[in-house]
Amino acid sequence: MGSTELNIIQLTDILKYDNEAQLSQALRAFSCVRNKELETFIREKAIRLEKQHHTRTYLIFKGHTIQAFFALAVNLLETSTLSRTLIKKLSSNHNSDTQYIPCFIIGQLGKSDDSVIKGDEIMEIALSILLEIHNYLGTRFVLLDAVNVPKVIEFYERHNFIKLPVSNNDKQVKMIRYFA
């Protein structure tokens, strides 16, 4: 492996072959001062959620350093706050009475403070994996909860995510991206 080469490795694959204590140490080295939630996830939750099959976390390495990561999962979008028209559009059976709609979710996506990879590249990698999974399992869209900051919203909009007319609070915005 060259020193500038990026490698994408699923956390499950690392857990199969590597010492968990060493892996935990590598995860604790991940730093993102702009988003402490990312640090907390990768340092304290990623291994547990991976072992429980709640998420699949993908690590992007340059050499032995984690440059970025993202976590994917299957989820259900609760529809009680959505319009009947939107529920029909999101639902695979176009039924406006649907209470929960299955979807994929990007639970976490971020890069370290000293990362050489751009956010757009991380998103493209995550979306390509989701598209491959979509070809096997279906669902109509990808969901994410975005921090309600204009720069963050614009980033996701560049990747064809749209805001849902739902707000749990002023800090988070639910956004979706349809599969073509």
Buried (B, 14 or more C-beta within 10 A) or exposed (E): EEEEEBEBBBBBEBBEEEEEEEBBEBBEEBBBEEBEEBBEBBBEBBBEBBEEEEBBBBBBBBEEBBBBBBBBBBBEBEBEEBEEEBBBBBBEEEEBEBEEBBBBBBBBBBBBEEBBBEBEBBBEBBBEBBEEBBEEEEBBBBBBBBEBEEEBBEBBBEBEBEBBEBEEEEEBBBBBBEBE
